[in-house]
């Protein structure tokens, strides 16, 4: 949908369609970010359910590899379109093509999720157990309902506060690294006159580096433990 939005460049800065397009673009980008975060979290959870304990780190590294492959592919498409149509046409209408072409892998992903991806054995066992204990669970509904979600979260935070703090710190440090390396550095180089092709090449190289390092780091996590590798990172 983002590739079909009206823009102020096309309809004028004072046009209602241009302003509406900007608002819709903001909303769609927000939804896209939420969907991406949910997708990565659900895939990571699925892998932890189906992967063996001795190969957990290497299996999880596949998530990082696939994410960065997607970024590299997106940058490559943008680079190819910009080289084919030129900077002026890219700003005018060429920017729509990467969004429209992204529908292809998106449809493949939806098809695979619906028809190819089976539930994990752990989930199936838990589901069967819940069905067999349905009568007992119905009797405990009243007691469970009295416990609010806020109380559950409070109990979890109090009993696992150290794990929660470590998780928050890991996510914050990763976000800072991502912003500093991928966003701020790009803006800094552009501000100081770096060509667009150089910026694109730098982004692709950084993603390729993450792709090549993901599996070895996962192997080290399997061999020496996640805590040591996280601390080293």
N, C-alpha and C positions, 0 to 999 in steps of 0.2 A: 503493500500500500504506500510505502514511503516514496517509491519511484513515480507515483502517479499524482502527487500532491501539487497544487498550484503554488507558485513562489512569487515574492515581490519583484524579483528580477524579470519575471515574465509578465506579470499583470500590473506592476507599478507599486511603489512603496506605500501609497495611500489607498490602495484597493482593498476592499473587504475580503476578496478571495486570497490575496497575498497574505494578509494577516491570519486568515483562517488556516491557510496552509502551514504557516509557522507554528500555530498552536497545535495543529494535528501532528506535525513533525515532532514537537516536544513530547506529546502524549505517546506517540508510537515508539519513540526512542526509549521512553520510560518503560513501556510495556516490554519492549525488546530486552532491556536490561534485566527486568524481573524474570522474564522467561528464561534467559540465559543462566541466571543464578539458580533458578529452580531446576533447570535441566542438568547443570553440572553437579548440583547437590544430590539429585536423585540418581544420576549415573554412578557417582562415587559410592553412594549407599548400596546400589545394586552390585557393584564390583566387590565390595567388602563382604557381601552375602554369598557370592559364588566363588570367590578366589580362595585358594589355599593359604594357610597361615604362613608357609615358607616362601610364598611368592607374592605376598600382599603388596609390598612396595613396588615391585615391577608392574603388577597389574594396575595399581593406582596411577603409575607414571604414564600409562596409556591415555588417561584422561588429559593430562597436561600435553602430551604429544598431539592428540587429536585437536585440542583447542588451538594450539599454536599452528598446526597445519591449516586450520580454518582461517586464522589471521593471515598467514602467508598467502593462501589462495586468494583471499579478499584483496590484499595489497597488490598481488600480481594482476588481478582483473582490473583494478583501478588504474594501475600503471599501463596496462595494455590499452585500455579505452582512452586514457589521456594521450598516449602516444599516437593513437590512431586518429583522433578527432581534433587534437590540439587544445591548448589551455583555454582559449576563449569559448570554443564550443563545449568544452567540459563544464565550464561554469554555467553555460546557458541551458543545455539539455543532456550532455553526455553523462552527467553525474547520476542520471536516472537508471542507466543500464546496469550498473553493479547491483542496485537494489532489485531490479526486475530479474536478473539472472540468478539471484540468491534464492528464488522460488524453486529452482531445480533441486539443489541439495535439501532444501526444506521439505519438499514433497517426498523425497527419498527417505528422509529421516522419519516422517510421519508414517509412511508405508512400513518401514522396518519396525517401528514401535508397535504398530497395530497387528502385524501379521507374522513377524519373525522373532520377536523378543518374548521369551517365555518367563514366567515368574520363577524366582529362585526356589530351590528346595526348602530353604529355611523359611521363606514366606509361606509356602504351601503347607509345611508342617504346622506352622503357627495358625494358619487359617483352619486346618482340619481340627486342631486342638480347640480352637475357639468354637467351632461348630459342635464338637462333642460335649463341650462344657457350657452349652448355651443355656440350659435350664438353670444351672448354678449361677451363671452370670446374670440372668434375669432377676434372680433373688437378691443380687448384690447391687442392682442398679440404683436403688434408693440411696444406699450408703456412698456409692461412688459419685452420685450426682451432687451430694452435699459438699464434696470436695471440689472447689472451684479450680479452674485452670491456673489462676494466680497463685493459689496455695500450692499446687503441684510444682510450679516453677520456683516458688520460694523454697520449698523443701529440696528441690534438686540443686539450687544455687547454694544452699547452706551445707549440703552433704558433699558436694563436688565443687566447692568454690575454687580450689586450686586448679583443677582441670579446666574450669570455665575461664579463669584468668589466663592460663597458658593458651587456650584456644583463641581468646580475644587478642592477645599479644601477637600470636602467629598471623592471624588475619590482618591485623593493623600493619605489621611489618611488611607483609606481602603487598598490601595495597599501596603503602608508601613506595616500595620498590617499583611496582608497576607504574605508579603515577610519575615518579621521578625519572625512570628510565624510558618510558614510552610516551608520555605526554609532555612533561616539563622540558625534557631535553630536546624534543622535537620543536616545541615552541621557541626555545632559546636559540637553536640553530637557525630556524626560519627568521627570527627577529634580526639575527646578525648576517643575513643575506645568503644563507645556504640555498642552493638550487633545489627545486622540488624533487628532481630525480635522485639527488644525493640523500635527501630526507627519506624517500621511499626505499632506497637501497639500504640505508642504515636500519630502518625498521625491519626489513626482511632479514637482514643479517642477525639482528638481535633475536628474532623469533627462531631462526634456524639454530642459533646457539642453544636456546632453551630446548628445542626438539632433540638435539644431539646429547644434551646433558641429562635429560629426564630419565632415560632408562638406566644409565650408570648410577645415578643418584638413588633410584628405586632399588637397584641391586645392593648398593651399600646399606640402605635402610633394612633390607631383608637380612643382611649378613651381620650388621653391628647394632641394629635397633633404631627405631625412629627417633628416640629422644636425642641420641648423639648427633644424628644427621640434622635434625631440626636446630639444635644448638649451634652446630657448625655453620649452618646456613644463615 
